[in-house]
Amino acid sequence: MAAYRALASLLVCLVISGCGTFSSKGEPELEFGIRAYEDGELAYAARLLQLSLDSGLGGASNRMKAHKYLAFIHCASGRIQQCRDEFRMALEVDSSFDLRDDETGHPIWGPAFRSVKPKK
């Protein structure tokens, strides 16, 4: 994990300083944020995902994805209102945003998402 964090930090520094080769601001932070989330490092993932958005993350799909993972983190941490807020932001980016079938059934974020998703 320490090597992973060191590499992520170095990459973020390179991109922020303009030496990186990623096509869009915030993409490395998004990628590493999702990896950290998948590794169960929720606090670290949240910082990276928020940094990706604050850096001017390009592409509606990328911004929607960052908000979705932030929502998952807030829900998993018991911050249901912040979870709903992140889902609302994802829907503002892409009104057609929906959870995958395996995500919809989650006992915490499934109901939180349904509470903010406009009915068709």
The first five atom37 places (N, CA, C, CB, O) and aatype in JSON, in Angstrom:
{
  "aatype": [12, 0, 0, 18, 1, 0, 10, 0, 15, 10, 10, 19, 4, 10, 19, 9, 15, 7, 4, 7, 16, 13, 15, 15, 11, 7, 6, 14, 6, 10, 6, 13, 7, 9, 1, 0, 18, 6, 3, 7, 6, 10, 0, 18, 0, 0, 1, 10, 10, 5, 10, 15, 10, 3, 15, 7, 10, 7, 7, 0, 15, 2, 1, 12, 11, 0, 8, 11, 18, 10, 0, 13, 9, 8, 4, 0, 15, 7, 1, 9, 5, 5, 4, 1, 3, 6, 13, 1, 12, 0, 10, 6, 19, 3, 15, 15, 13, 3, 10, 1, 3, 3, 6, 16, 7, 8, 14, 9, 17, 7, 14, 0, 13, 1, 15, 19, 11, 14, 11, 11],
  "atom_mask": [
    [1, 1, 1, 1, 1],
    [1, 1, 1, 1, 1],
    [1, 1, 1, 1, 1],
    [1, 1, 1, 1, 1],
    [1, 1, 1, 1, 1],
    [1, 1, 1, 1, 1],
    [1, 1, 1, 1, 1],
    [1, 1, 1, 1, 1],
    [1, 1, 1, 1, 1],
    [1, 1, 1, 1, 1],
    [1, 1, 1, 1, 1],
    [1, 1, 1, 1, 1],
    [1, 1, 1, 1, 1],
    [1, 1, 1, 1, 1],
    [1, 1, 1, 1, 1],
    [1, 1, 1, 1, 1],
    [1, 1, 1, 1, 1],
    [1, 1, 1, 0, 1],
    [1, 1, 1, 1, 1],
    [1, 1, 1, 0, 1],
    [1, 1, 1, 1, 1],
    [1, 1, 1, 1, 1],
    [1, 1, 1, 1, 1],
    [1, 1, 1, 1, 1],
    [1, 1, 1, 1, 1],
    [1, 1, 1, 0, 1],
    [1, 1, 1, 1, 1],
    [1, 1, 1, 1, 1],
    [1, 1, 1, 1, 1],
    [1, 1, 1, 1, 1],
    [1, 1, 1, 1, 1],
    [1, 1, 1, 1, 1],
    [1, 1, 1, 0, 1],
    [1, 1, 1, 1, 1],
    [1, 1, 1, 1, 1],
    [1, 1, 1, 1, 1],
    [1, 1, 1, 1, 1],
    [1, 1, 1, 1, 1],
    [1, 1, 1, 1, 1],
    [1, 1, 1, 0, 1],
    [1, 1, 1, 1, 1],
    [1, 1, 1, 1, 1],
    [1, 1, 1, 1, 1],
    [1, 1, 1, 1, 1],
    [1, 1, 1, 1, 1],
    [1, 1, 1, 1, 1],
    [1, 1, 1, 1, 1],
    [1, 1, 1, 1, 1],
    [1, 1, 1, 1, 1],
    [1, 1, 1, 1, 1],
    [1, 1, 1, 1, 1],
    [1, 1, 1, 1, 1],
    [1, 1, 1, 1, 1],
    [1, 1, 1, 1, 1],
    [1, 1, 1, 1, 1],
    [1, 1, 1, 0, 1],
    [1, 1, 1, 1, 1],
    [1, 1, 1, 0, 1],
    [1, 1, 1, 0, 1],
    [1, 1, 1, 1, 1],
    [1, 1, 1, 1, 1],
    [1, 1, 1, 1, 1],
    [1, 1, 1, 1, 1],
    [1, 1, 1, 1, 1],
    [1, 1, 1, 1, 1],
    [1, 1, 1, 1, 1],
    [1, 1, 1, 1, 1],
    [1, 1, 1, 1, 1],
    [1, 1, 1, 1, 1],
    [1, 1, 1, 1, 1],
    [1, 1, 1, 1, 1],
    [1, 1, 1, 1, 1],
    [1, 1, 1, 1, 1],
    [1, 1, 1, 1, 1],
    [1, 1, 1, 1, 1],
    [1, 1, 1, 1, 1],
    [1, 1, 1, 1, 1],
    [1, 1, 1, 0, 1],
    [1, 1, 1, 1, 1],
    [1, 1, 1, 1, 1],
    [1, 1, 1, 1, 1],
    [1, 1, 1, 1, 1],
    [1, 1, 1, 1, 1],
    [1, 1, 1, 1, 1],
    [1, 1, 1, 1, 1],
    [1, 1, 1, 1, 1],
    [1, 1, 1, 1, 1],
    [1, 1, 1, 1, 1],
    [1, 1, 1, 1, 1],
    [1, 1, 1, 1, 1],
    [1, 1, 1, 1, 1],
    [1, 1, 1, 1, 1],
    [1, 1, 1, 1, 1],
    [1, 1, 1, 1, 1],
    [1, 1, 1, 1, 1],
    [1, 1, 1, 1, 1],
    [1, 1, 1, 1, 1],
    [1, 1, 1, 1, 1],
    [1, 1, 1, 1, 1],
    [1, 1, 1, 1, 1],
    [1, 1, 1, 1, 1],
    [1, 1, 1, 1, 1],
    [1, 1, 1, 1, 1],
    [1, 1, 1, 1, 1],
    [1, 1, 1, 0, 1],
    [1, 1, 1, 1, 1],
    [1, 1, 1, 1, 1],
    [1, 1, 1, 1, 1],
    [1, 1, 1, 1, 1],
    [1, 1, 1, 0, 1],
    [1, 1, 1, 1, 1],
    [1, 1, 1, 1, 1],
    [1, 1, 1, 1, 1],
    [1, 1, 1, 1, 1],
    [1, 1, 1, 1, 1],
    [1, 1, 1, 1, 1],
    [1, 1, 1, 1, 1],
    [1, 1, 1, 1, 1],
    [1, 1, 1, 1, 1],
    [1, 1, 1, 1, 1]
  ],
  "atom_positions": [
    [[0.8, -1.19, 0.0], [0.0, 0.0, 0.0], [0.85, 1.27, 0.0], [-0.92, -0.01, 1.19], [0.51, 2.24, -0.67]],
    [[1.95, 1.27, 0.74], [2.79, 2.47, 0.8], [3.36, 2.79, -0.57], [3.93, 2.28, 1.82], [3.44, 3.96, -0.95]],
    [[3.76, 1.77, -1.31], [4.3, 2.0, -2.65], [3.2, 2.54, -3.56], [4.88, 0.7, -3.24], [3.46, 3.42, -4.38]],
    [[1.99, 2.02, -3.42], [0.85, 2.48, -4.21], [0.59, 3.97, -3.95], [-0.4, 1.65, -3.88], [0.42, 4.74, -4.89]],
    [[0.57, 4.36, -2.67], [0.34, 5.76, -2.32], [1.46, 6.65, -2.82], [0.2, 5.91, -0.81], [1.21, 7.75, -3.31]],
    [[2.69, 6.19, -2.71], [3.83, 6.98, -3.18], [3.74, 7.19, -4.68], [5.15, 6.29, -2.81], [3.98, 8.29, -5.17]],
    [[3.42, 6.13, -5.41], [3.28, 6.25, -6.86], [2.14, 7.18, -7.22], [3.07, 4.88, -7.49], [2.27, 8.02, -8.11]],
    [[1.02, 7.04, -6.54], [-0.13, 7.91, -6.82], [0.22, 9.36, -6.53], [-1.34, 7.48, -5.98], [-0.13, 10.24, -7.31]],
    [[0.89, 9.61, -5.42], [1.27, 10.98, -5.07], [2.23, 11.57, -6.08], [1.9, 11.02, -3.68], [2.1, 12.73, -6.47]],
    [[3.19, 10.78, -6.52], [4.14, 11.24, -7.52], [3.43, 11.56, -8.82], [5.23, 10.19, -7.75], [3.69, 12.59, -9.44]],
    [[2.54, 10.7, -9.23], [1.81, 10.92, -10.47], [0.95, 12.17, -10.39], [0.96, 9.71, -10.8], [0.91, 12.95, -11.34]],
    [[0.26, 12.35, -9.28], [-0.55, 13.55, -9.11], [0.32, 14.8, -9.18], [-1.31, 13.49, -7.77], [-0.06, 15.78, -9.81]],
    [[1.47, 14.77, -8.53], [2.38, 15.92, -8.56], [2.86, 16.21, -9.98], [3.59, 15.67, -7.65], [2.92, 17.37, -10.39]],
    [[3.19, 15.18, -10.72], [3.64, 15.37, -12.1], [2.55, 15.97, -12.97], [4.1, 14.04, -12.7], [2.81, 16.87, -13.77]],
    [[1.35, 15.49, -12.81], [0.25, 16.0, -13.62], [-0.06, 17.44, -13.25], [-1.0, 15.13, -13.45], [-0.26, 18.29, -14.12]],
    [[-0.1, 17.72, -11.96], [-0.4, 19.09, -11.52], [0.67, 20.05, -12.0], [-0.52, 19.14, -9.99], [0.37, 21.2, -12.33]],
    [[1.92, 19.61, -12.04], [3.01, 20.49, -12.46], [3.1, 20.59, -13.98], [4.32, 19.99, -11.9], [3.92, 21.35, -14.51]],
    [[2.28, 19.82, -14.69], [2.28, 19.91, -16.14], [3.19, 18.92, -16.83], [0.0, 0.0, 0.0], [3.34, 18.98, -18.05]],
    [[3.8, 18.03, -16.09], [4.73, 17.08, -16.69], [4.05, 15.77, -17.06], [5.88, 16.8, -15.74], [4.67, 14.92, -17.69]],
    [[2.81, 15.59, -16.7], [2.12, 14.34, -16.97], [1.66, 14.24, -18.41], [0.0, 0.0, 0.0], [1.67, 15.23, -19.15]],
    [[1.25, 13.07, -18.81], [0.84, 12.85, -20.18], [-0.64, 12.48, -20.29], [1.68, 11.78, -20.81], [-1.08, 12.04, -21.35]],
    [[-1.4, 12.64, -19.22], [-2.82, 12.32, -19.28], [-3.53, 13.37, -20.12], [-3.43, 12.24, -17.85], [-3.11, 14.53, -20.18]],
    [[-4.6, 12.95, -20.76], [-5.28, 13.83, -21.71], [-6.16, 14.87, -21.04], [-6.1, 13.02, -22.65], [-6.53, 15.85, -21.68]],
    [[-6.51, 14.69, -19.81], [-7.43, 15.61, -19.16], [-7.03, 15.83, -17.72], [-8.86, 15.09, -19.24], [-6.54, 14.93, -17.03]],
    [[-7.25, 17.05, -17.27], [-7.01, 17.34, -15.86], [-7.9, 16.45, -15.01], [-7.27, 18.84, -15.55], [-9.07, 16.24, -15.32]],
    [[-7.35, 15.95, -13.95], [-8.12, 15.17, -12.99], [-8.25, 13.7, -13.3], [0.0, 0.0, 0.0], [-8.71, 12.94, -12.45]],
    [[-7.87, 13.26, -14.49], [-8.02, 11.85, -14.83], [-7.15, 10.93, -13.97], [-7.68, 11.63, -16.28], [-7.63, 9.88, -13.54]],
    [[-5.9, 11.28, -13.7], [-5.11, 10.38, -12.85], [-5.7, 10.26, -11.45], [-3.67, 10.87, -12.76], [-5.72, 9.18, -10.87]],
    [[-6.18, 11.38, -10.91], [-6.77, 11.36, -9.58], [-8.02, 10.49, -9.57], [-7.1, 12.78, -9.11], [-8.26, 9.74, -8.62]],
    [[-8.82, 10.59, -10.64], [-10.01, 9.75, -10.74], [-9.63, 8.28, -10.77], [-10.82, 10.12, -12.0], [-10.2, 7.48, -10.03]],
    [[-8.68, 7.94, -11.61], [-8.26, 6.54, -11.74], [-7.72, 6.0, -10.41], [-7.19, 6.4, -12.82], [-8.11, 4.91, -9.98]],
    [[-6.84, 6.75, -9.78], [-6.27, 6.29, -8.51], [-7.32, 6.31, -7.4], [-5.07, 7.16, -8.12], [-7.27, 5.49, -6.49]],
    [[-8.26, 7.25, -7.47], [-9.34, 7.29, -6.48], [-10.21, 6.05, -6.56], [0.0, 0.0, 0.0], [-10.59, 5.48, -5.53]],
    [[-10.54, 5.62, -7.77], [-11.34, 4.41, -7.94], [-10.57, 3.19, -7.45], [-11.76, 4.23, -9.41], [-11.13, 2.31, -6.8]],
    [[-9.28, 3.14, -7.76], [-8.46, 2.01, -7.28], [-8.41, 1.98, -5.76], [-7.03, 2.09, -7.85], [-8.53, 0.92, -5.14]],
    [[-8.23, 3.15, -5.14], [-8.18, 3.22, -3.68], [-9.53, 2.78, -3.1], [-7.82, 4.65, -3.21], [-9.56, 2.09, -2.09]],
    [[-10.62, 3.19, -3.73], [-11.95, 2.76, -3.29], [-12.06, 1.23, -3.34], [-13.06, 3.41, -4.17], [-12.5, 0.59, -2.39]],
    [[-11.64, 0.67, -4.46], [-11.7, -0.78, -4.63], [-10.81, -1.52, -3.63], [-11.3, -1.16, -6.04], [-11.09, -2.66, -3.27]],
    [[-9.74, -0.85, -3.18], [-8.85, -1.43, -2.17], [-9.34, -1.19, -0.75], [-7.46, -0.86, -2.34], [-8.7, -1.61, 0.21]],
    [[-10.47, -0.51, -0.61], [-11.05, -0.26, 0.71], [-10.48, 0.94, 1.44], [0.0, 0.0, 0.0], [-10.77, 1.14, 2.62]],
    [[-9.67, 1.74, 0.77], [-9.1, 2.95, 1.38], [-10.03, 4.13, 1.1], [-7.65, 3.23, 0.82], [-9.74, 4.98, 0.26]],
    [[-11.15, 4.17, 1.82], [-12.21, 5.1, 1.51], [-11.83, 6.56, 1.72], [-13.4, 4.78, 2.33], [-12.16, 7.4, 0.88]],
    [[-11.15, 6.88, 2.8], [-10.77, 8.28, 3.05], [-9.81, 8.78, 1.97], [-10.13, 8.42, 4.45], [-9.96, 9.89, 1.46]],
    [[-8.83, 7.96, 1.64], [-7.86, 8.32, 0.6], [-8.56, 8.43, -0.75], [-6.71, 7.26, 0.54], [-8.28, 9.35, -1.53]],
    [[-9.46, 7.51, -1.03], [-10.21, 7.54, -2.29], [-11.03, 8.82, -2.39], [-11.13, 6.31, -2.4], [-11.07, 9.46, -3.44]],
    [[-11.69, 9.19, -1.3], [-12.51, 10.4, -1.31], [-11.67, 11.64, -1.6], [-13.23, 10.56, 0.04], [-12.09, 12.52, -2.35]],
    [[-10.48, 11.7, -1.01], [-9.6, 12.86, -1.27], [-9.21, 12.92, -2.74], [-8.33, 12.8, -0.38], [-9.24, 13.99, -3.35]],
    [[-8.84, 11.78, -3.3], [-8.44, 11.75, -4.71], [-9.61, 12.06, -5.64], [-7.85, 10.39, -5.05], [-9.44, 12.8, -6.61]],
    [[-10.76, 11.51, -5.36], [-11.93, 11.77, -6.2], [-12.33, 13.24, -6.16], [-13.1, 10.89, -5.77], [-12.66, 13.83, -7.19]],
    [[-12.3, 13.83, -4.96], [-12.63, 15.25, -4.86], [-11.59, 16.1, -5.56], [-12.75, 15.67, -3.38], [-11.92, 17.08, -6.22]],
    [[-10.32, 15.71, -5.43], [-9.25, 16.43, -6.12], [-9.44, 16.35, -7.63], [-7.87, 15.85, -5.72], [-9.18, 17.33, -8.34]],
    [[-9.89, 15.2, -8.13], [-10.13, 15.08, -9.57], [-11.17, 16.1, -10.02], [-10.59, 13.65, -9.93], [-11.0, 16.75, -11.06]],
    [[-12.23, 16.25, -9.26], [-13.27, 17.22, -9.6], [-12.76, 18.65, -9.45], [-14.5, 17.02, -8.71], [-13.01, 19.5, -10.31]],
    [[-12.04, 18.91, -8.36], [-11.5, 20.26, -8.13], [-10.46, 20.66, -9.16], [-10.9, 20.34, -6.74], [-10.23, 21.85, -9.38]],
    [[-9.83, 19.67, -9.8], [-8.79, 19.94, -10.8], [-9.38, 20.25, -12.17], [-7.86, 18.75, -10.91], [-8.64, 20.55, -13.11]],
    [[-10.69, 20.19, -12.29], [-11.32, 20.47, -13.57], [-11.48, 19.23, -14.43], [0.0, 0.0, 0.0], [-11.29, 19.27, -15.64]],
    [[-11.82, 18.12, -13.8], [-12.0, 16.84, -14.49], [-12.86, 17.02, -15.73], [-12.62, 15.8, -13.56], [-13.96, 17.56, -15.66]],
    [[-12.35, 16.57, -16.85], [-13.06, 16.71, -18.11], [-13.95, 15.52, -18.4], [0.0, 0.0, 0.0], [-13.73, 14.42, -17.89]],
    [[-14.95, 15.75, -19.19], [-15.85, 14.7, -19.63], [-16.97, 14.44, -18.65], [0.0, 0.0, 0.0], [-16.73, 14.18, -17.47]],
    [[-18.19, 14.5, -19.14], [-19.35, 14.27, -18.28], [-19.32, 12.89, -17.66], [-20.64, 14.45, -19.08], [-19.67, 12.72, -16.49]],
    [[-18.89, 11.89, -18.42], [-18.83, 10.53, -17.9], [-17.86, 10.43, -16.73], [-18.41, 9.55, -19.01], [-18.15, 9.77, -15.73]],
    [[-16.72, 11.09, -16.84], [-15.73, 11.08, -15.76], [-16.27, 11.79, -14.52], [-14.43, 11.74, -16.22], [-16.13, 11.29, -13.4]],
    [[-16.88, 12.96, -14.71], [-17.42, 13.71, -13.56], [-18.54, 12.92, -12.88], [-17.95, 15.09, -14.01], [-18.61, 12.87, -11.65]],
    [[-19.41, 12.31, -13.69], [-20.48, 11.49, -13.13], [-19.91, 10.34, -12.32], [-21.39, 10.95, -14.26], [-20.4, 10.04, -11.23]],
    [[-18.87, 9.7, -12.84], [-18.25, 8.57, -12.15], [-17.63, 9.02, -10.82], [-17.17, 7.93, -13.05], [-17.76, 8.31, -9.82]],
    [[-16.96, 10.17, -10.81], [-16.36, 10.67, -9.57], [-17.44, 10.92, -8.51], [-15.57, 11.97, -9.83], [-17.27, 10.55, -7.35]],
    [[-18.55, 11.53, -8.92], [-19.64, 11.78, -7.97], [-20.27, 10.47, -7.5], [-20.72, 12.68, -8.62], [-20.65, 10.36, -6.33]],
    [[-20.38, 9.49, -8.38], [-20.96, 8.2, -7.99], [-20.11, 7.54, -6.92], [-21.1, 7.27, -9.22], [-20.64, 7.07, -5.91]],
    [[-18.8, 7.49, -7.12], [-17.94, 6.85, -6.13], [-17.91, 7.65, -4.83], [-16.53, 6.69, -6.68], [-17.84, 7.06, -3.75]],
    [[-17.96, 8.97, -4.91], [-18.04, 9.77, -3.68], [-19.34, 9.46, -2.95], [-17.95, 11.28, -4.01], [-19.36, 9.4, -1.72]],
    [[-20.42, 9.27, -3.69], [-21.7, 8.91, -3.06], [-21.56, 7.57, -2.35], [-22.83, 8.84, -4.11], [-22.01, 7.42, -1.21]],
    [[-20.96, 6.59, -3.01], [-20.77, 5.28, -2.37], [-19.98, 5.41, -1.07], [-20.05, 4.31, -3.34], [-20.33, 4.8, -0.06]],
    [[-18.93, 6.22, -1.1], [-18.09, 6.4, 0.08], [-18.88, 7.04, 1.21], [-16.85, 7.26, -0.25], [-18.81, 6.59, 2.36]],
    [[-19.65, 8.08, 0.89], [-20.46, 8.73, 1.92], [-21.49, 7.76, 2.5], [-21.17, 9.98, 1.35], [-21.68, 7.71, 3.71]],
    [[-22.15, 7.01, 1.64], [-23.14, 6.04, 2.13], [-22.49, 5.0, 3.03], [-23.85, 5.35, 0.95], [-23.0, 4.7, 4.11]],
    [[-21.38, 4.46, 2.57], [-20.69, 3.42, 3.34], [-20.19, 3.95, 4.67], [-19.52, 2.86, 2.54], [-19.98, 3.18, 5.61]],
    [[-19.99, 5.27, 4.76], [-19.5, 5.9, 5.99], [-20.64, 6.44, 6.85], [-18.54, 7.02, 5.65], [-20.4, 7.1, 7.86]],
    [[-21.88, 6.16, 6.44], [-23.04, 6.59, 7.23], [-23.45, 8.03, 7.02], [0.0, 0.0, 0.0], [-24.27, 8.55, 7.77]],
    [[-22.9, 8.68, 6.01], [-23.25, 10.08, 5.72], [-24.27, 10.09, 4.57], [-21.96, 10.92, 5.34], [-23.94, 10.4, 3.43]],
    [[-25.5, 9.74, 4.91], [-26.54, 9.53, 3.89], [-26.88, 10.82, 3.16], [-27.79, 8.94, 4.54], [-27.08, 10.8, 1.94]],
    [[-26.96, 11.95, 3.85], [-27.3, 13.2, 3.16], [-26.22, 13.57, 2.14], [-27.48, 14.35, 4.19], [-26.54, 13.98, 1.03]],
    [[-24.95, 13.43, 2.52], [-23.87, 13.71, 1.57], [-23.9, 12.72, 0.41], [-22.5, 13.66, 2.27], [-23.58, 13.08, -0.73]],
    [[-24.29, 11.48, 0.7], [-24.44, 10.46, -0.34], [-25.49, 10.92, -1.35], [-24.83, 9.1, 0.28], [-25.25, 10.89, -2.56]],
    [[-26.63, 11.33, -0.86], [-27.7, 11.82, -1.74], [-27.23, 13.03, -2.54], [-28.96, 12.18, -0.93], [-27.51, 13.15, -3.73]],
    [[-26.51, 13.93, -1.87], [-26.02, 15.13, -2.56], [-25.1, 14.77, -3.72], [-25.27, 16.03, -1.57], [-25.19, 15.36, -4.79]],
    [[-24.22, 13.79, -3.51], [-23.33, 13.36, -4.59], [-24.11, 12.71, -5.73], [-22.26, 12.37, -4.05], [-23.81, 12.92, -6.9]],
    [[-25.12, 11.92, -5.39], [-25.96, 11.33, -6.44], [-26.68, 12.43, -7.22], [-26.99, 10.35, -5.82], [-26.79, 12.36, -8.44]],
    [[-27.15, 13.46, -6.51], [-27.8, 14.59, -7.21], [-26.83, 15.26, -8.17], [-28.33, 15.62, -6.19], [-27.19, 15.59, -9.3]],
    [[-25.59, 15.46, -7.73], [-24.59, 16.07, -8.6], [-24.3, 15.2, -9.82], [-23.29, 16.33, -7.83], [-24.12, 15.71, -10.93]],
    [[-24.24, 13.88, -9.62], [-24.05, 12.97, -10.75], [-25.2, 13.1, -11.74], [-23.92, 11.5, -10.27], [-24.99, 13.09, -12.95]],
    [[-26.42, 13.23, -11.23], [-27.59, 13.39, -12.09], [-27.6, 14.75, -12.79], [-28.86, 13.22, -11.29], [-28.11, 14.87, -13.9]],
    [[-27.04, 15.77, -12.15], [-26.93, 17.08, -12.8], [-25.96, 17.01, -13.97], [-26.46, 18.14, -11.79], [-26.17, 17.65, -15.0]],
    [[-24.91, 16.23, -13.82], [-23.93, 16.05, -14.9], [-24.56, 15.25, -16.03], [-22.66, 15.34, -14.37], [-24.37, 15.58, -17.21]],
    [[-25.29, 14.21, -15.68], [-25.89, 13.32, -16.68], [-27.25, 12.85, -16.16], [-24.96, 12.1, -16.99], [-27.33, 11.97, -15.3]],
    [[-28.31, 13.46, -16.69], [-29.65, 13.14, -16.19], [-30.06, 11.69, -16.46], [-30.67, 14.08, -16.82], [-31.01, 11.2, -15.85]],
    [[-29.36, 11.02, -17.36], [-29.68, 9.61, -17.63], [-28.89, 8.66, -16.73], [-29.4, 9.29, -19.09], [-29.04, 7.44, -16.84]],
    [[-28.07, 9.21, -15.85], [-27.26, 8.39, -14.95], [-28.16, 7.44, -14.17], [-26.45, 9.27, -13.98], [-29.21, 7.82, -13.66]],
    [[-27.72, 6.19, -14.09], [-28.41, 5.19, -13.3], [-27.37, 4.23, -12.74], [-29.47, 4.43, -14.14], [-26.27, 4.12, -13.29]],
    [[-27.71, 3.56, -11.68], [-26.82, 2.56, -11.11], [-26.92, 1.27, -11.93], [-27.16, 2.3, -9.63], [-27.95, 0.98, -12.53]],
    [[-25.83, 0.51, -11.93], [-25.87, -0.81, -12.55], [-26.77, -1.71, -11.71], [-24.43, -1.42, -12.69], [-27.06, -1.4, -10.55]],
    [[-27.2, -2.82, -12.29], [-28.08, -3.74, -11.57], [-27.47, -4.22, -10.26], [-28.41, -4.94, -12.44], [-28.17, -4.32, -9.25]],
    [[-26.17, -4.52, -10.27], [-25.53, -5.01, -9.05], [-25.35, -3.91, -8.01], [-24.17, -5.62, -9.38], [-25.13, -4.21, -6.84]],
    [[-25.44, -2.64, -8.41], [-25.32, -1.52, -7.48], [-26.69, -1.11, -6.92], [-24.67, -0.31, -8.17], [-26.79, -0.68, -5.77]],
    [[-27.72, -1.26, -7.73], [-29.08, -0.84, -7.34], [-29.57, -1.57, -6.1], [-30.05, -1.08, -8.49], [-30.28, -0.99, -5.28]],
    [[-29.2, -2.83, -5.96], [-29.69, -3.63, -4.84], [-28.94, -3.42, -3.54], [0.0, 0.0, 0.0], [-29.28, -4.05, -2.53]],
    [[-27.94, -2.55, -3.53], [-27.19, -2.33, -2.29], [-28.13, -1.76, -1.23], [-25.98, -1.37, -2.52], [-28.92, -0.86, -1.52]],
    [[-28.06, -2.29, 0.01], [-29.01, -1.88, 1.04], [-28.88, -0.43, 1.5], [-28.86, -2.76, 2.2], [-29.82, 0.1, 2.09]],
    [[-27.75, 0.21, 1.26], [-27.6, 1.6, 1.7], [-27.72, 2.56, 0.52], [-26.25, 1.8, 2.41], [-28.59, 3.43, 0.52]],
    [[-26.86, 2.41, -0.48], [-26.91, 3.41, -1.54], [-28.01, 3.16, -2.56], [-25.59, 3.46, -2.24], [-28.36, 4.09, -3.29]],
    [[-28.55, 1.97, -2.64], [-29.7, 1.75, -3.52], [-30.87, 2.65, -3.15], [0.0, 0.0, 0.0], [-31.35, 3.4, -4.0]],
    [[-31.34, 2.6, -1.9], [-32.43, 3.48, -1.48], [-32.05, 4.98, -1.54], [-32.87, 3.13, -0.07], [-32.88, 5.81, -1.88]],
    [[-30.81, 5.3, -1.22], [-30.39, 6.71, -1.28], [-30.47, 7.23, -2.71], [-28.94, 6.88, -0.73], [-30.92, 8.35, -2.95]],
    [[-30.04, 6.41, -3.66], [-30.11, 6.83, -5.06], [-31.57, 6.96, -5.51], [-29.37, 5.82, -5.95], [-31.93, 7.94, -6.15]],
    [[-32.38, 5.97, -5.19], [-33.78, 6.01, -5.6], [-34.49, 7.22, -5.02], [-34.5, 4.73, -5.17], [-35.43, 7.73, -5.63]],
    [[-34.07, 7.68, -3.85], [-34.72, 8.84, -3.23], [-34.46, 10.15, -3.99], [-34.26, 8.99, -1.8], [-35.2, 11.11, -3.82]],
    [[-33.41, 10.18, -4.82], [-33.1, 11.41, -5.56], [-33.3, 11.28, -7.06], [-31.68, 11.82, -5.28], [-33.34, 12.29, -7.77]],
    [[-33.43, 10.06, -7.56], [-33.62, 9.84, -9.0], [-35.05, 10.22, -9.37], [-33.32, 8.36, -9.39], [-36.0, 9.67, -8.81]],
    [[-35.2, 11.14, -10.31], [-36.56, 11.5, -10.74], [-37.32, 10.31, -11.3], [-36.5, 12.61, -11.78], [-36.76, 9.48, -12.02]],
    [[-38.58, 10.22, -10.97], [-39.42, 9.14, -11.48], [-39.73, 9.42, -12.95], [-40.75, 9.0, -10.64], [-39.92, 10.56, -13.36]],
    [[-39.77, 8.34, -13.73], [-40.08, 8.5, -15.16], [-41.56, 8.4, -15.4], [-39.36, 7.45, -15.99], [-42.0, 8.51, -16.55]]
  ]
}
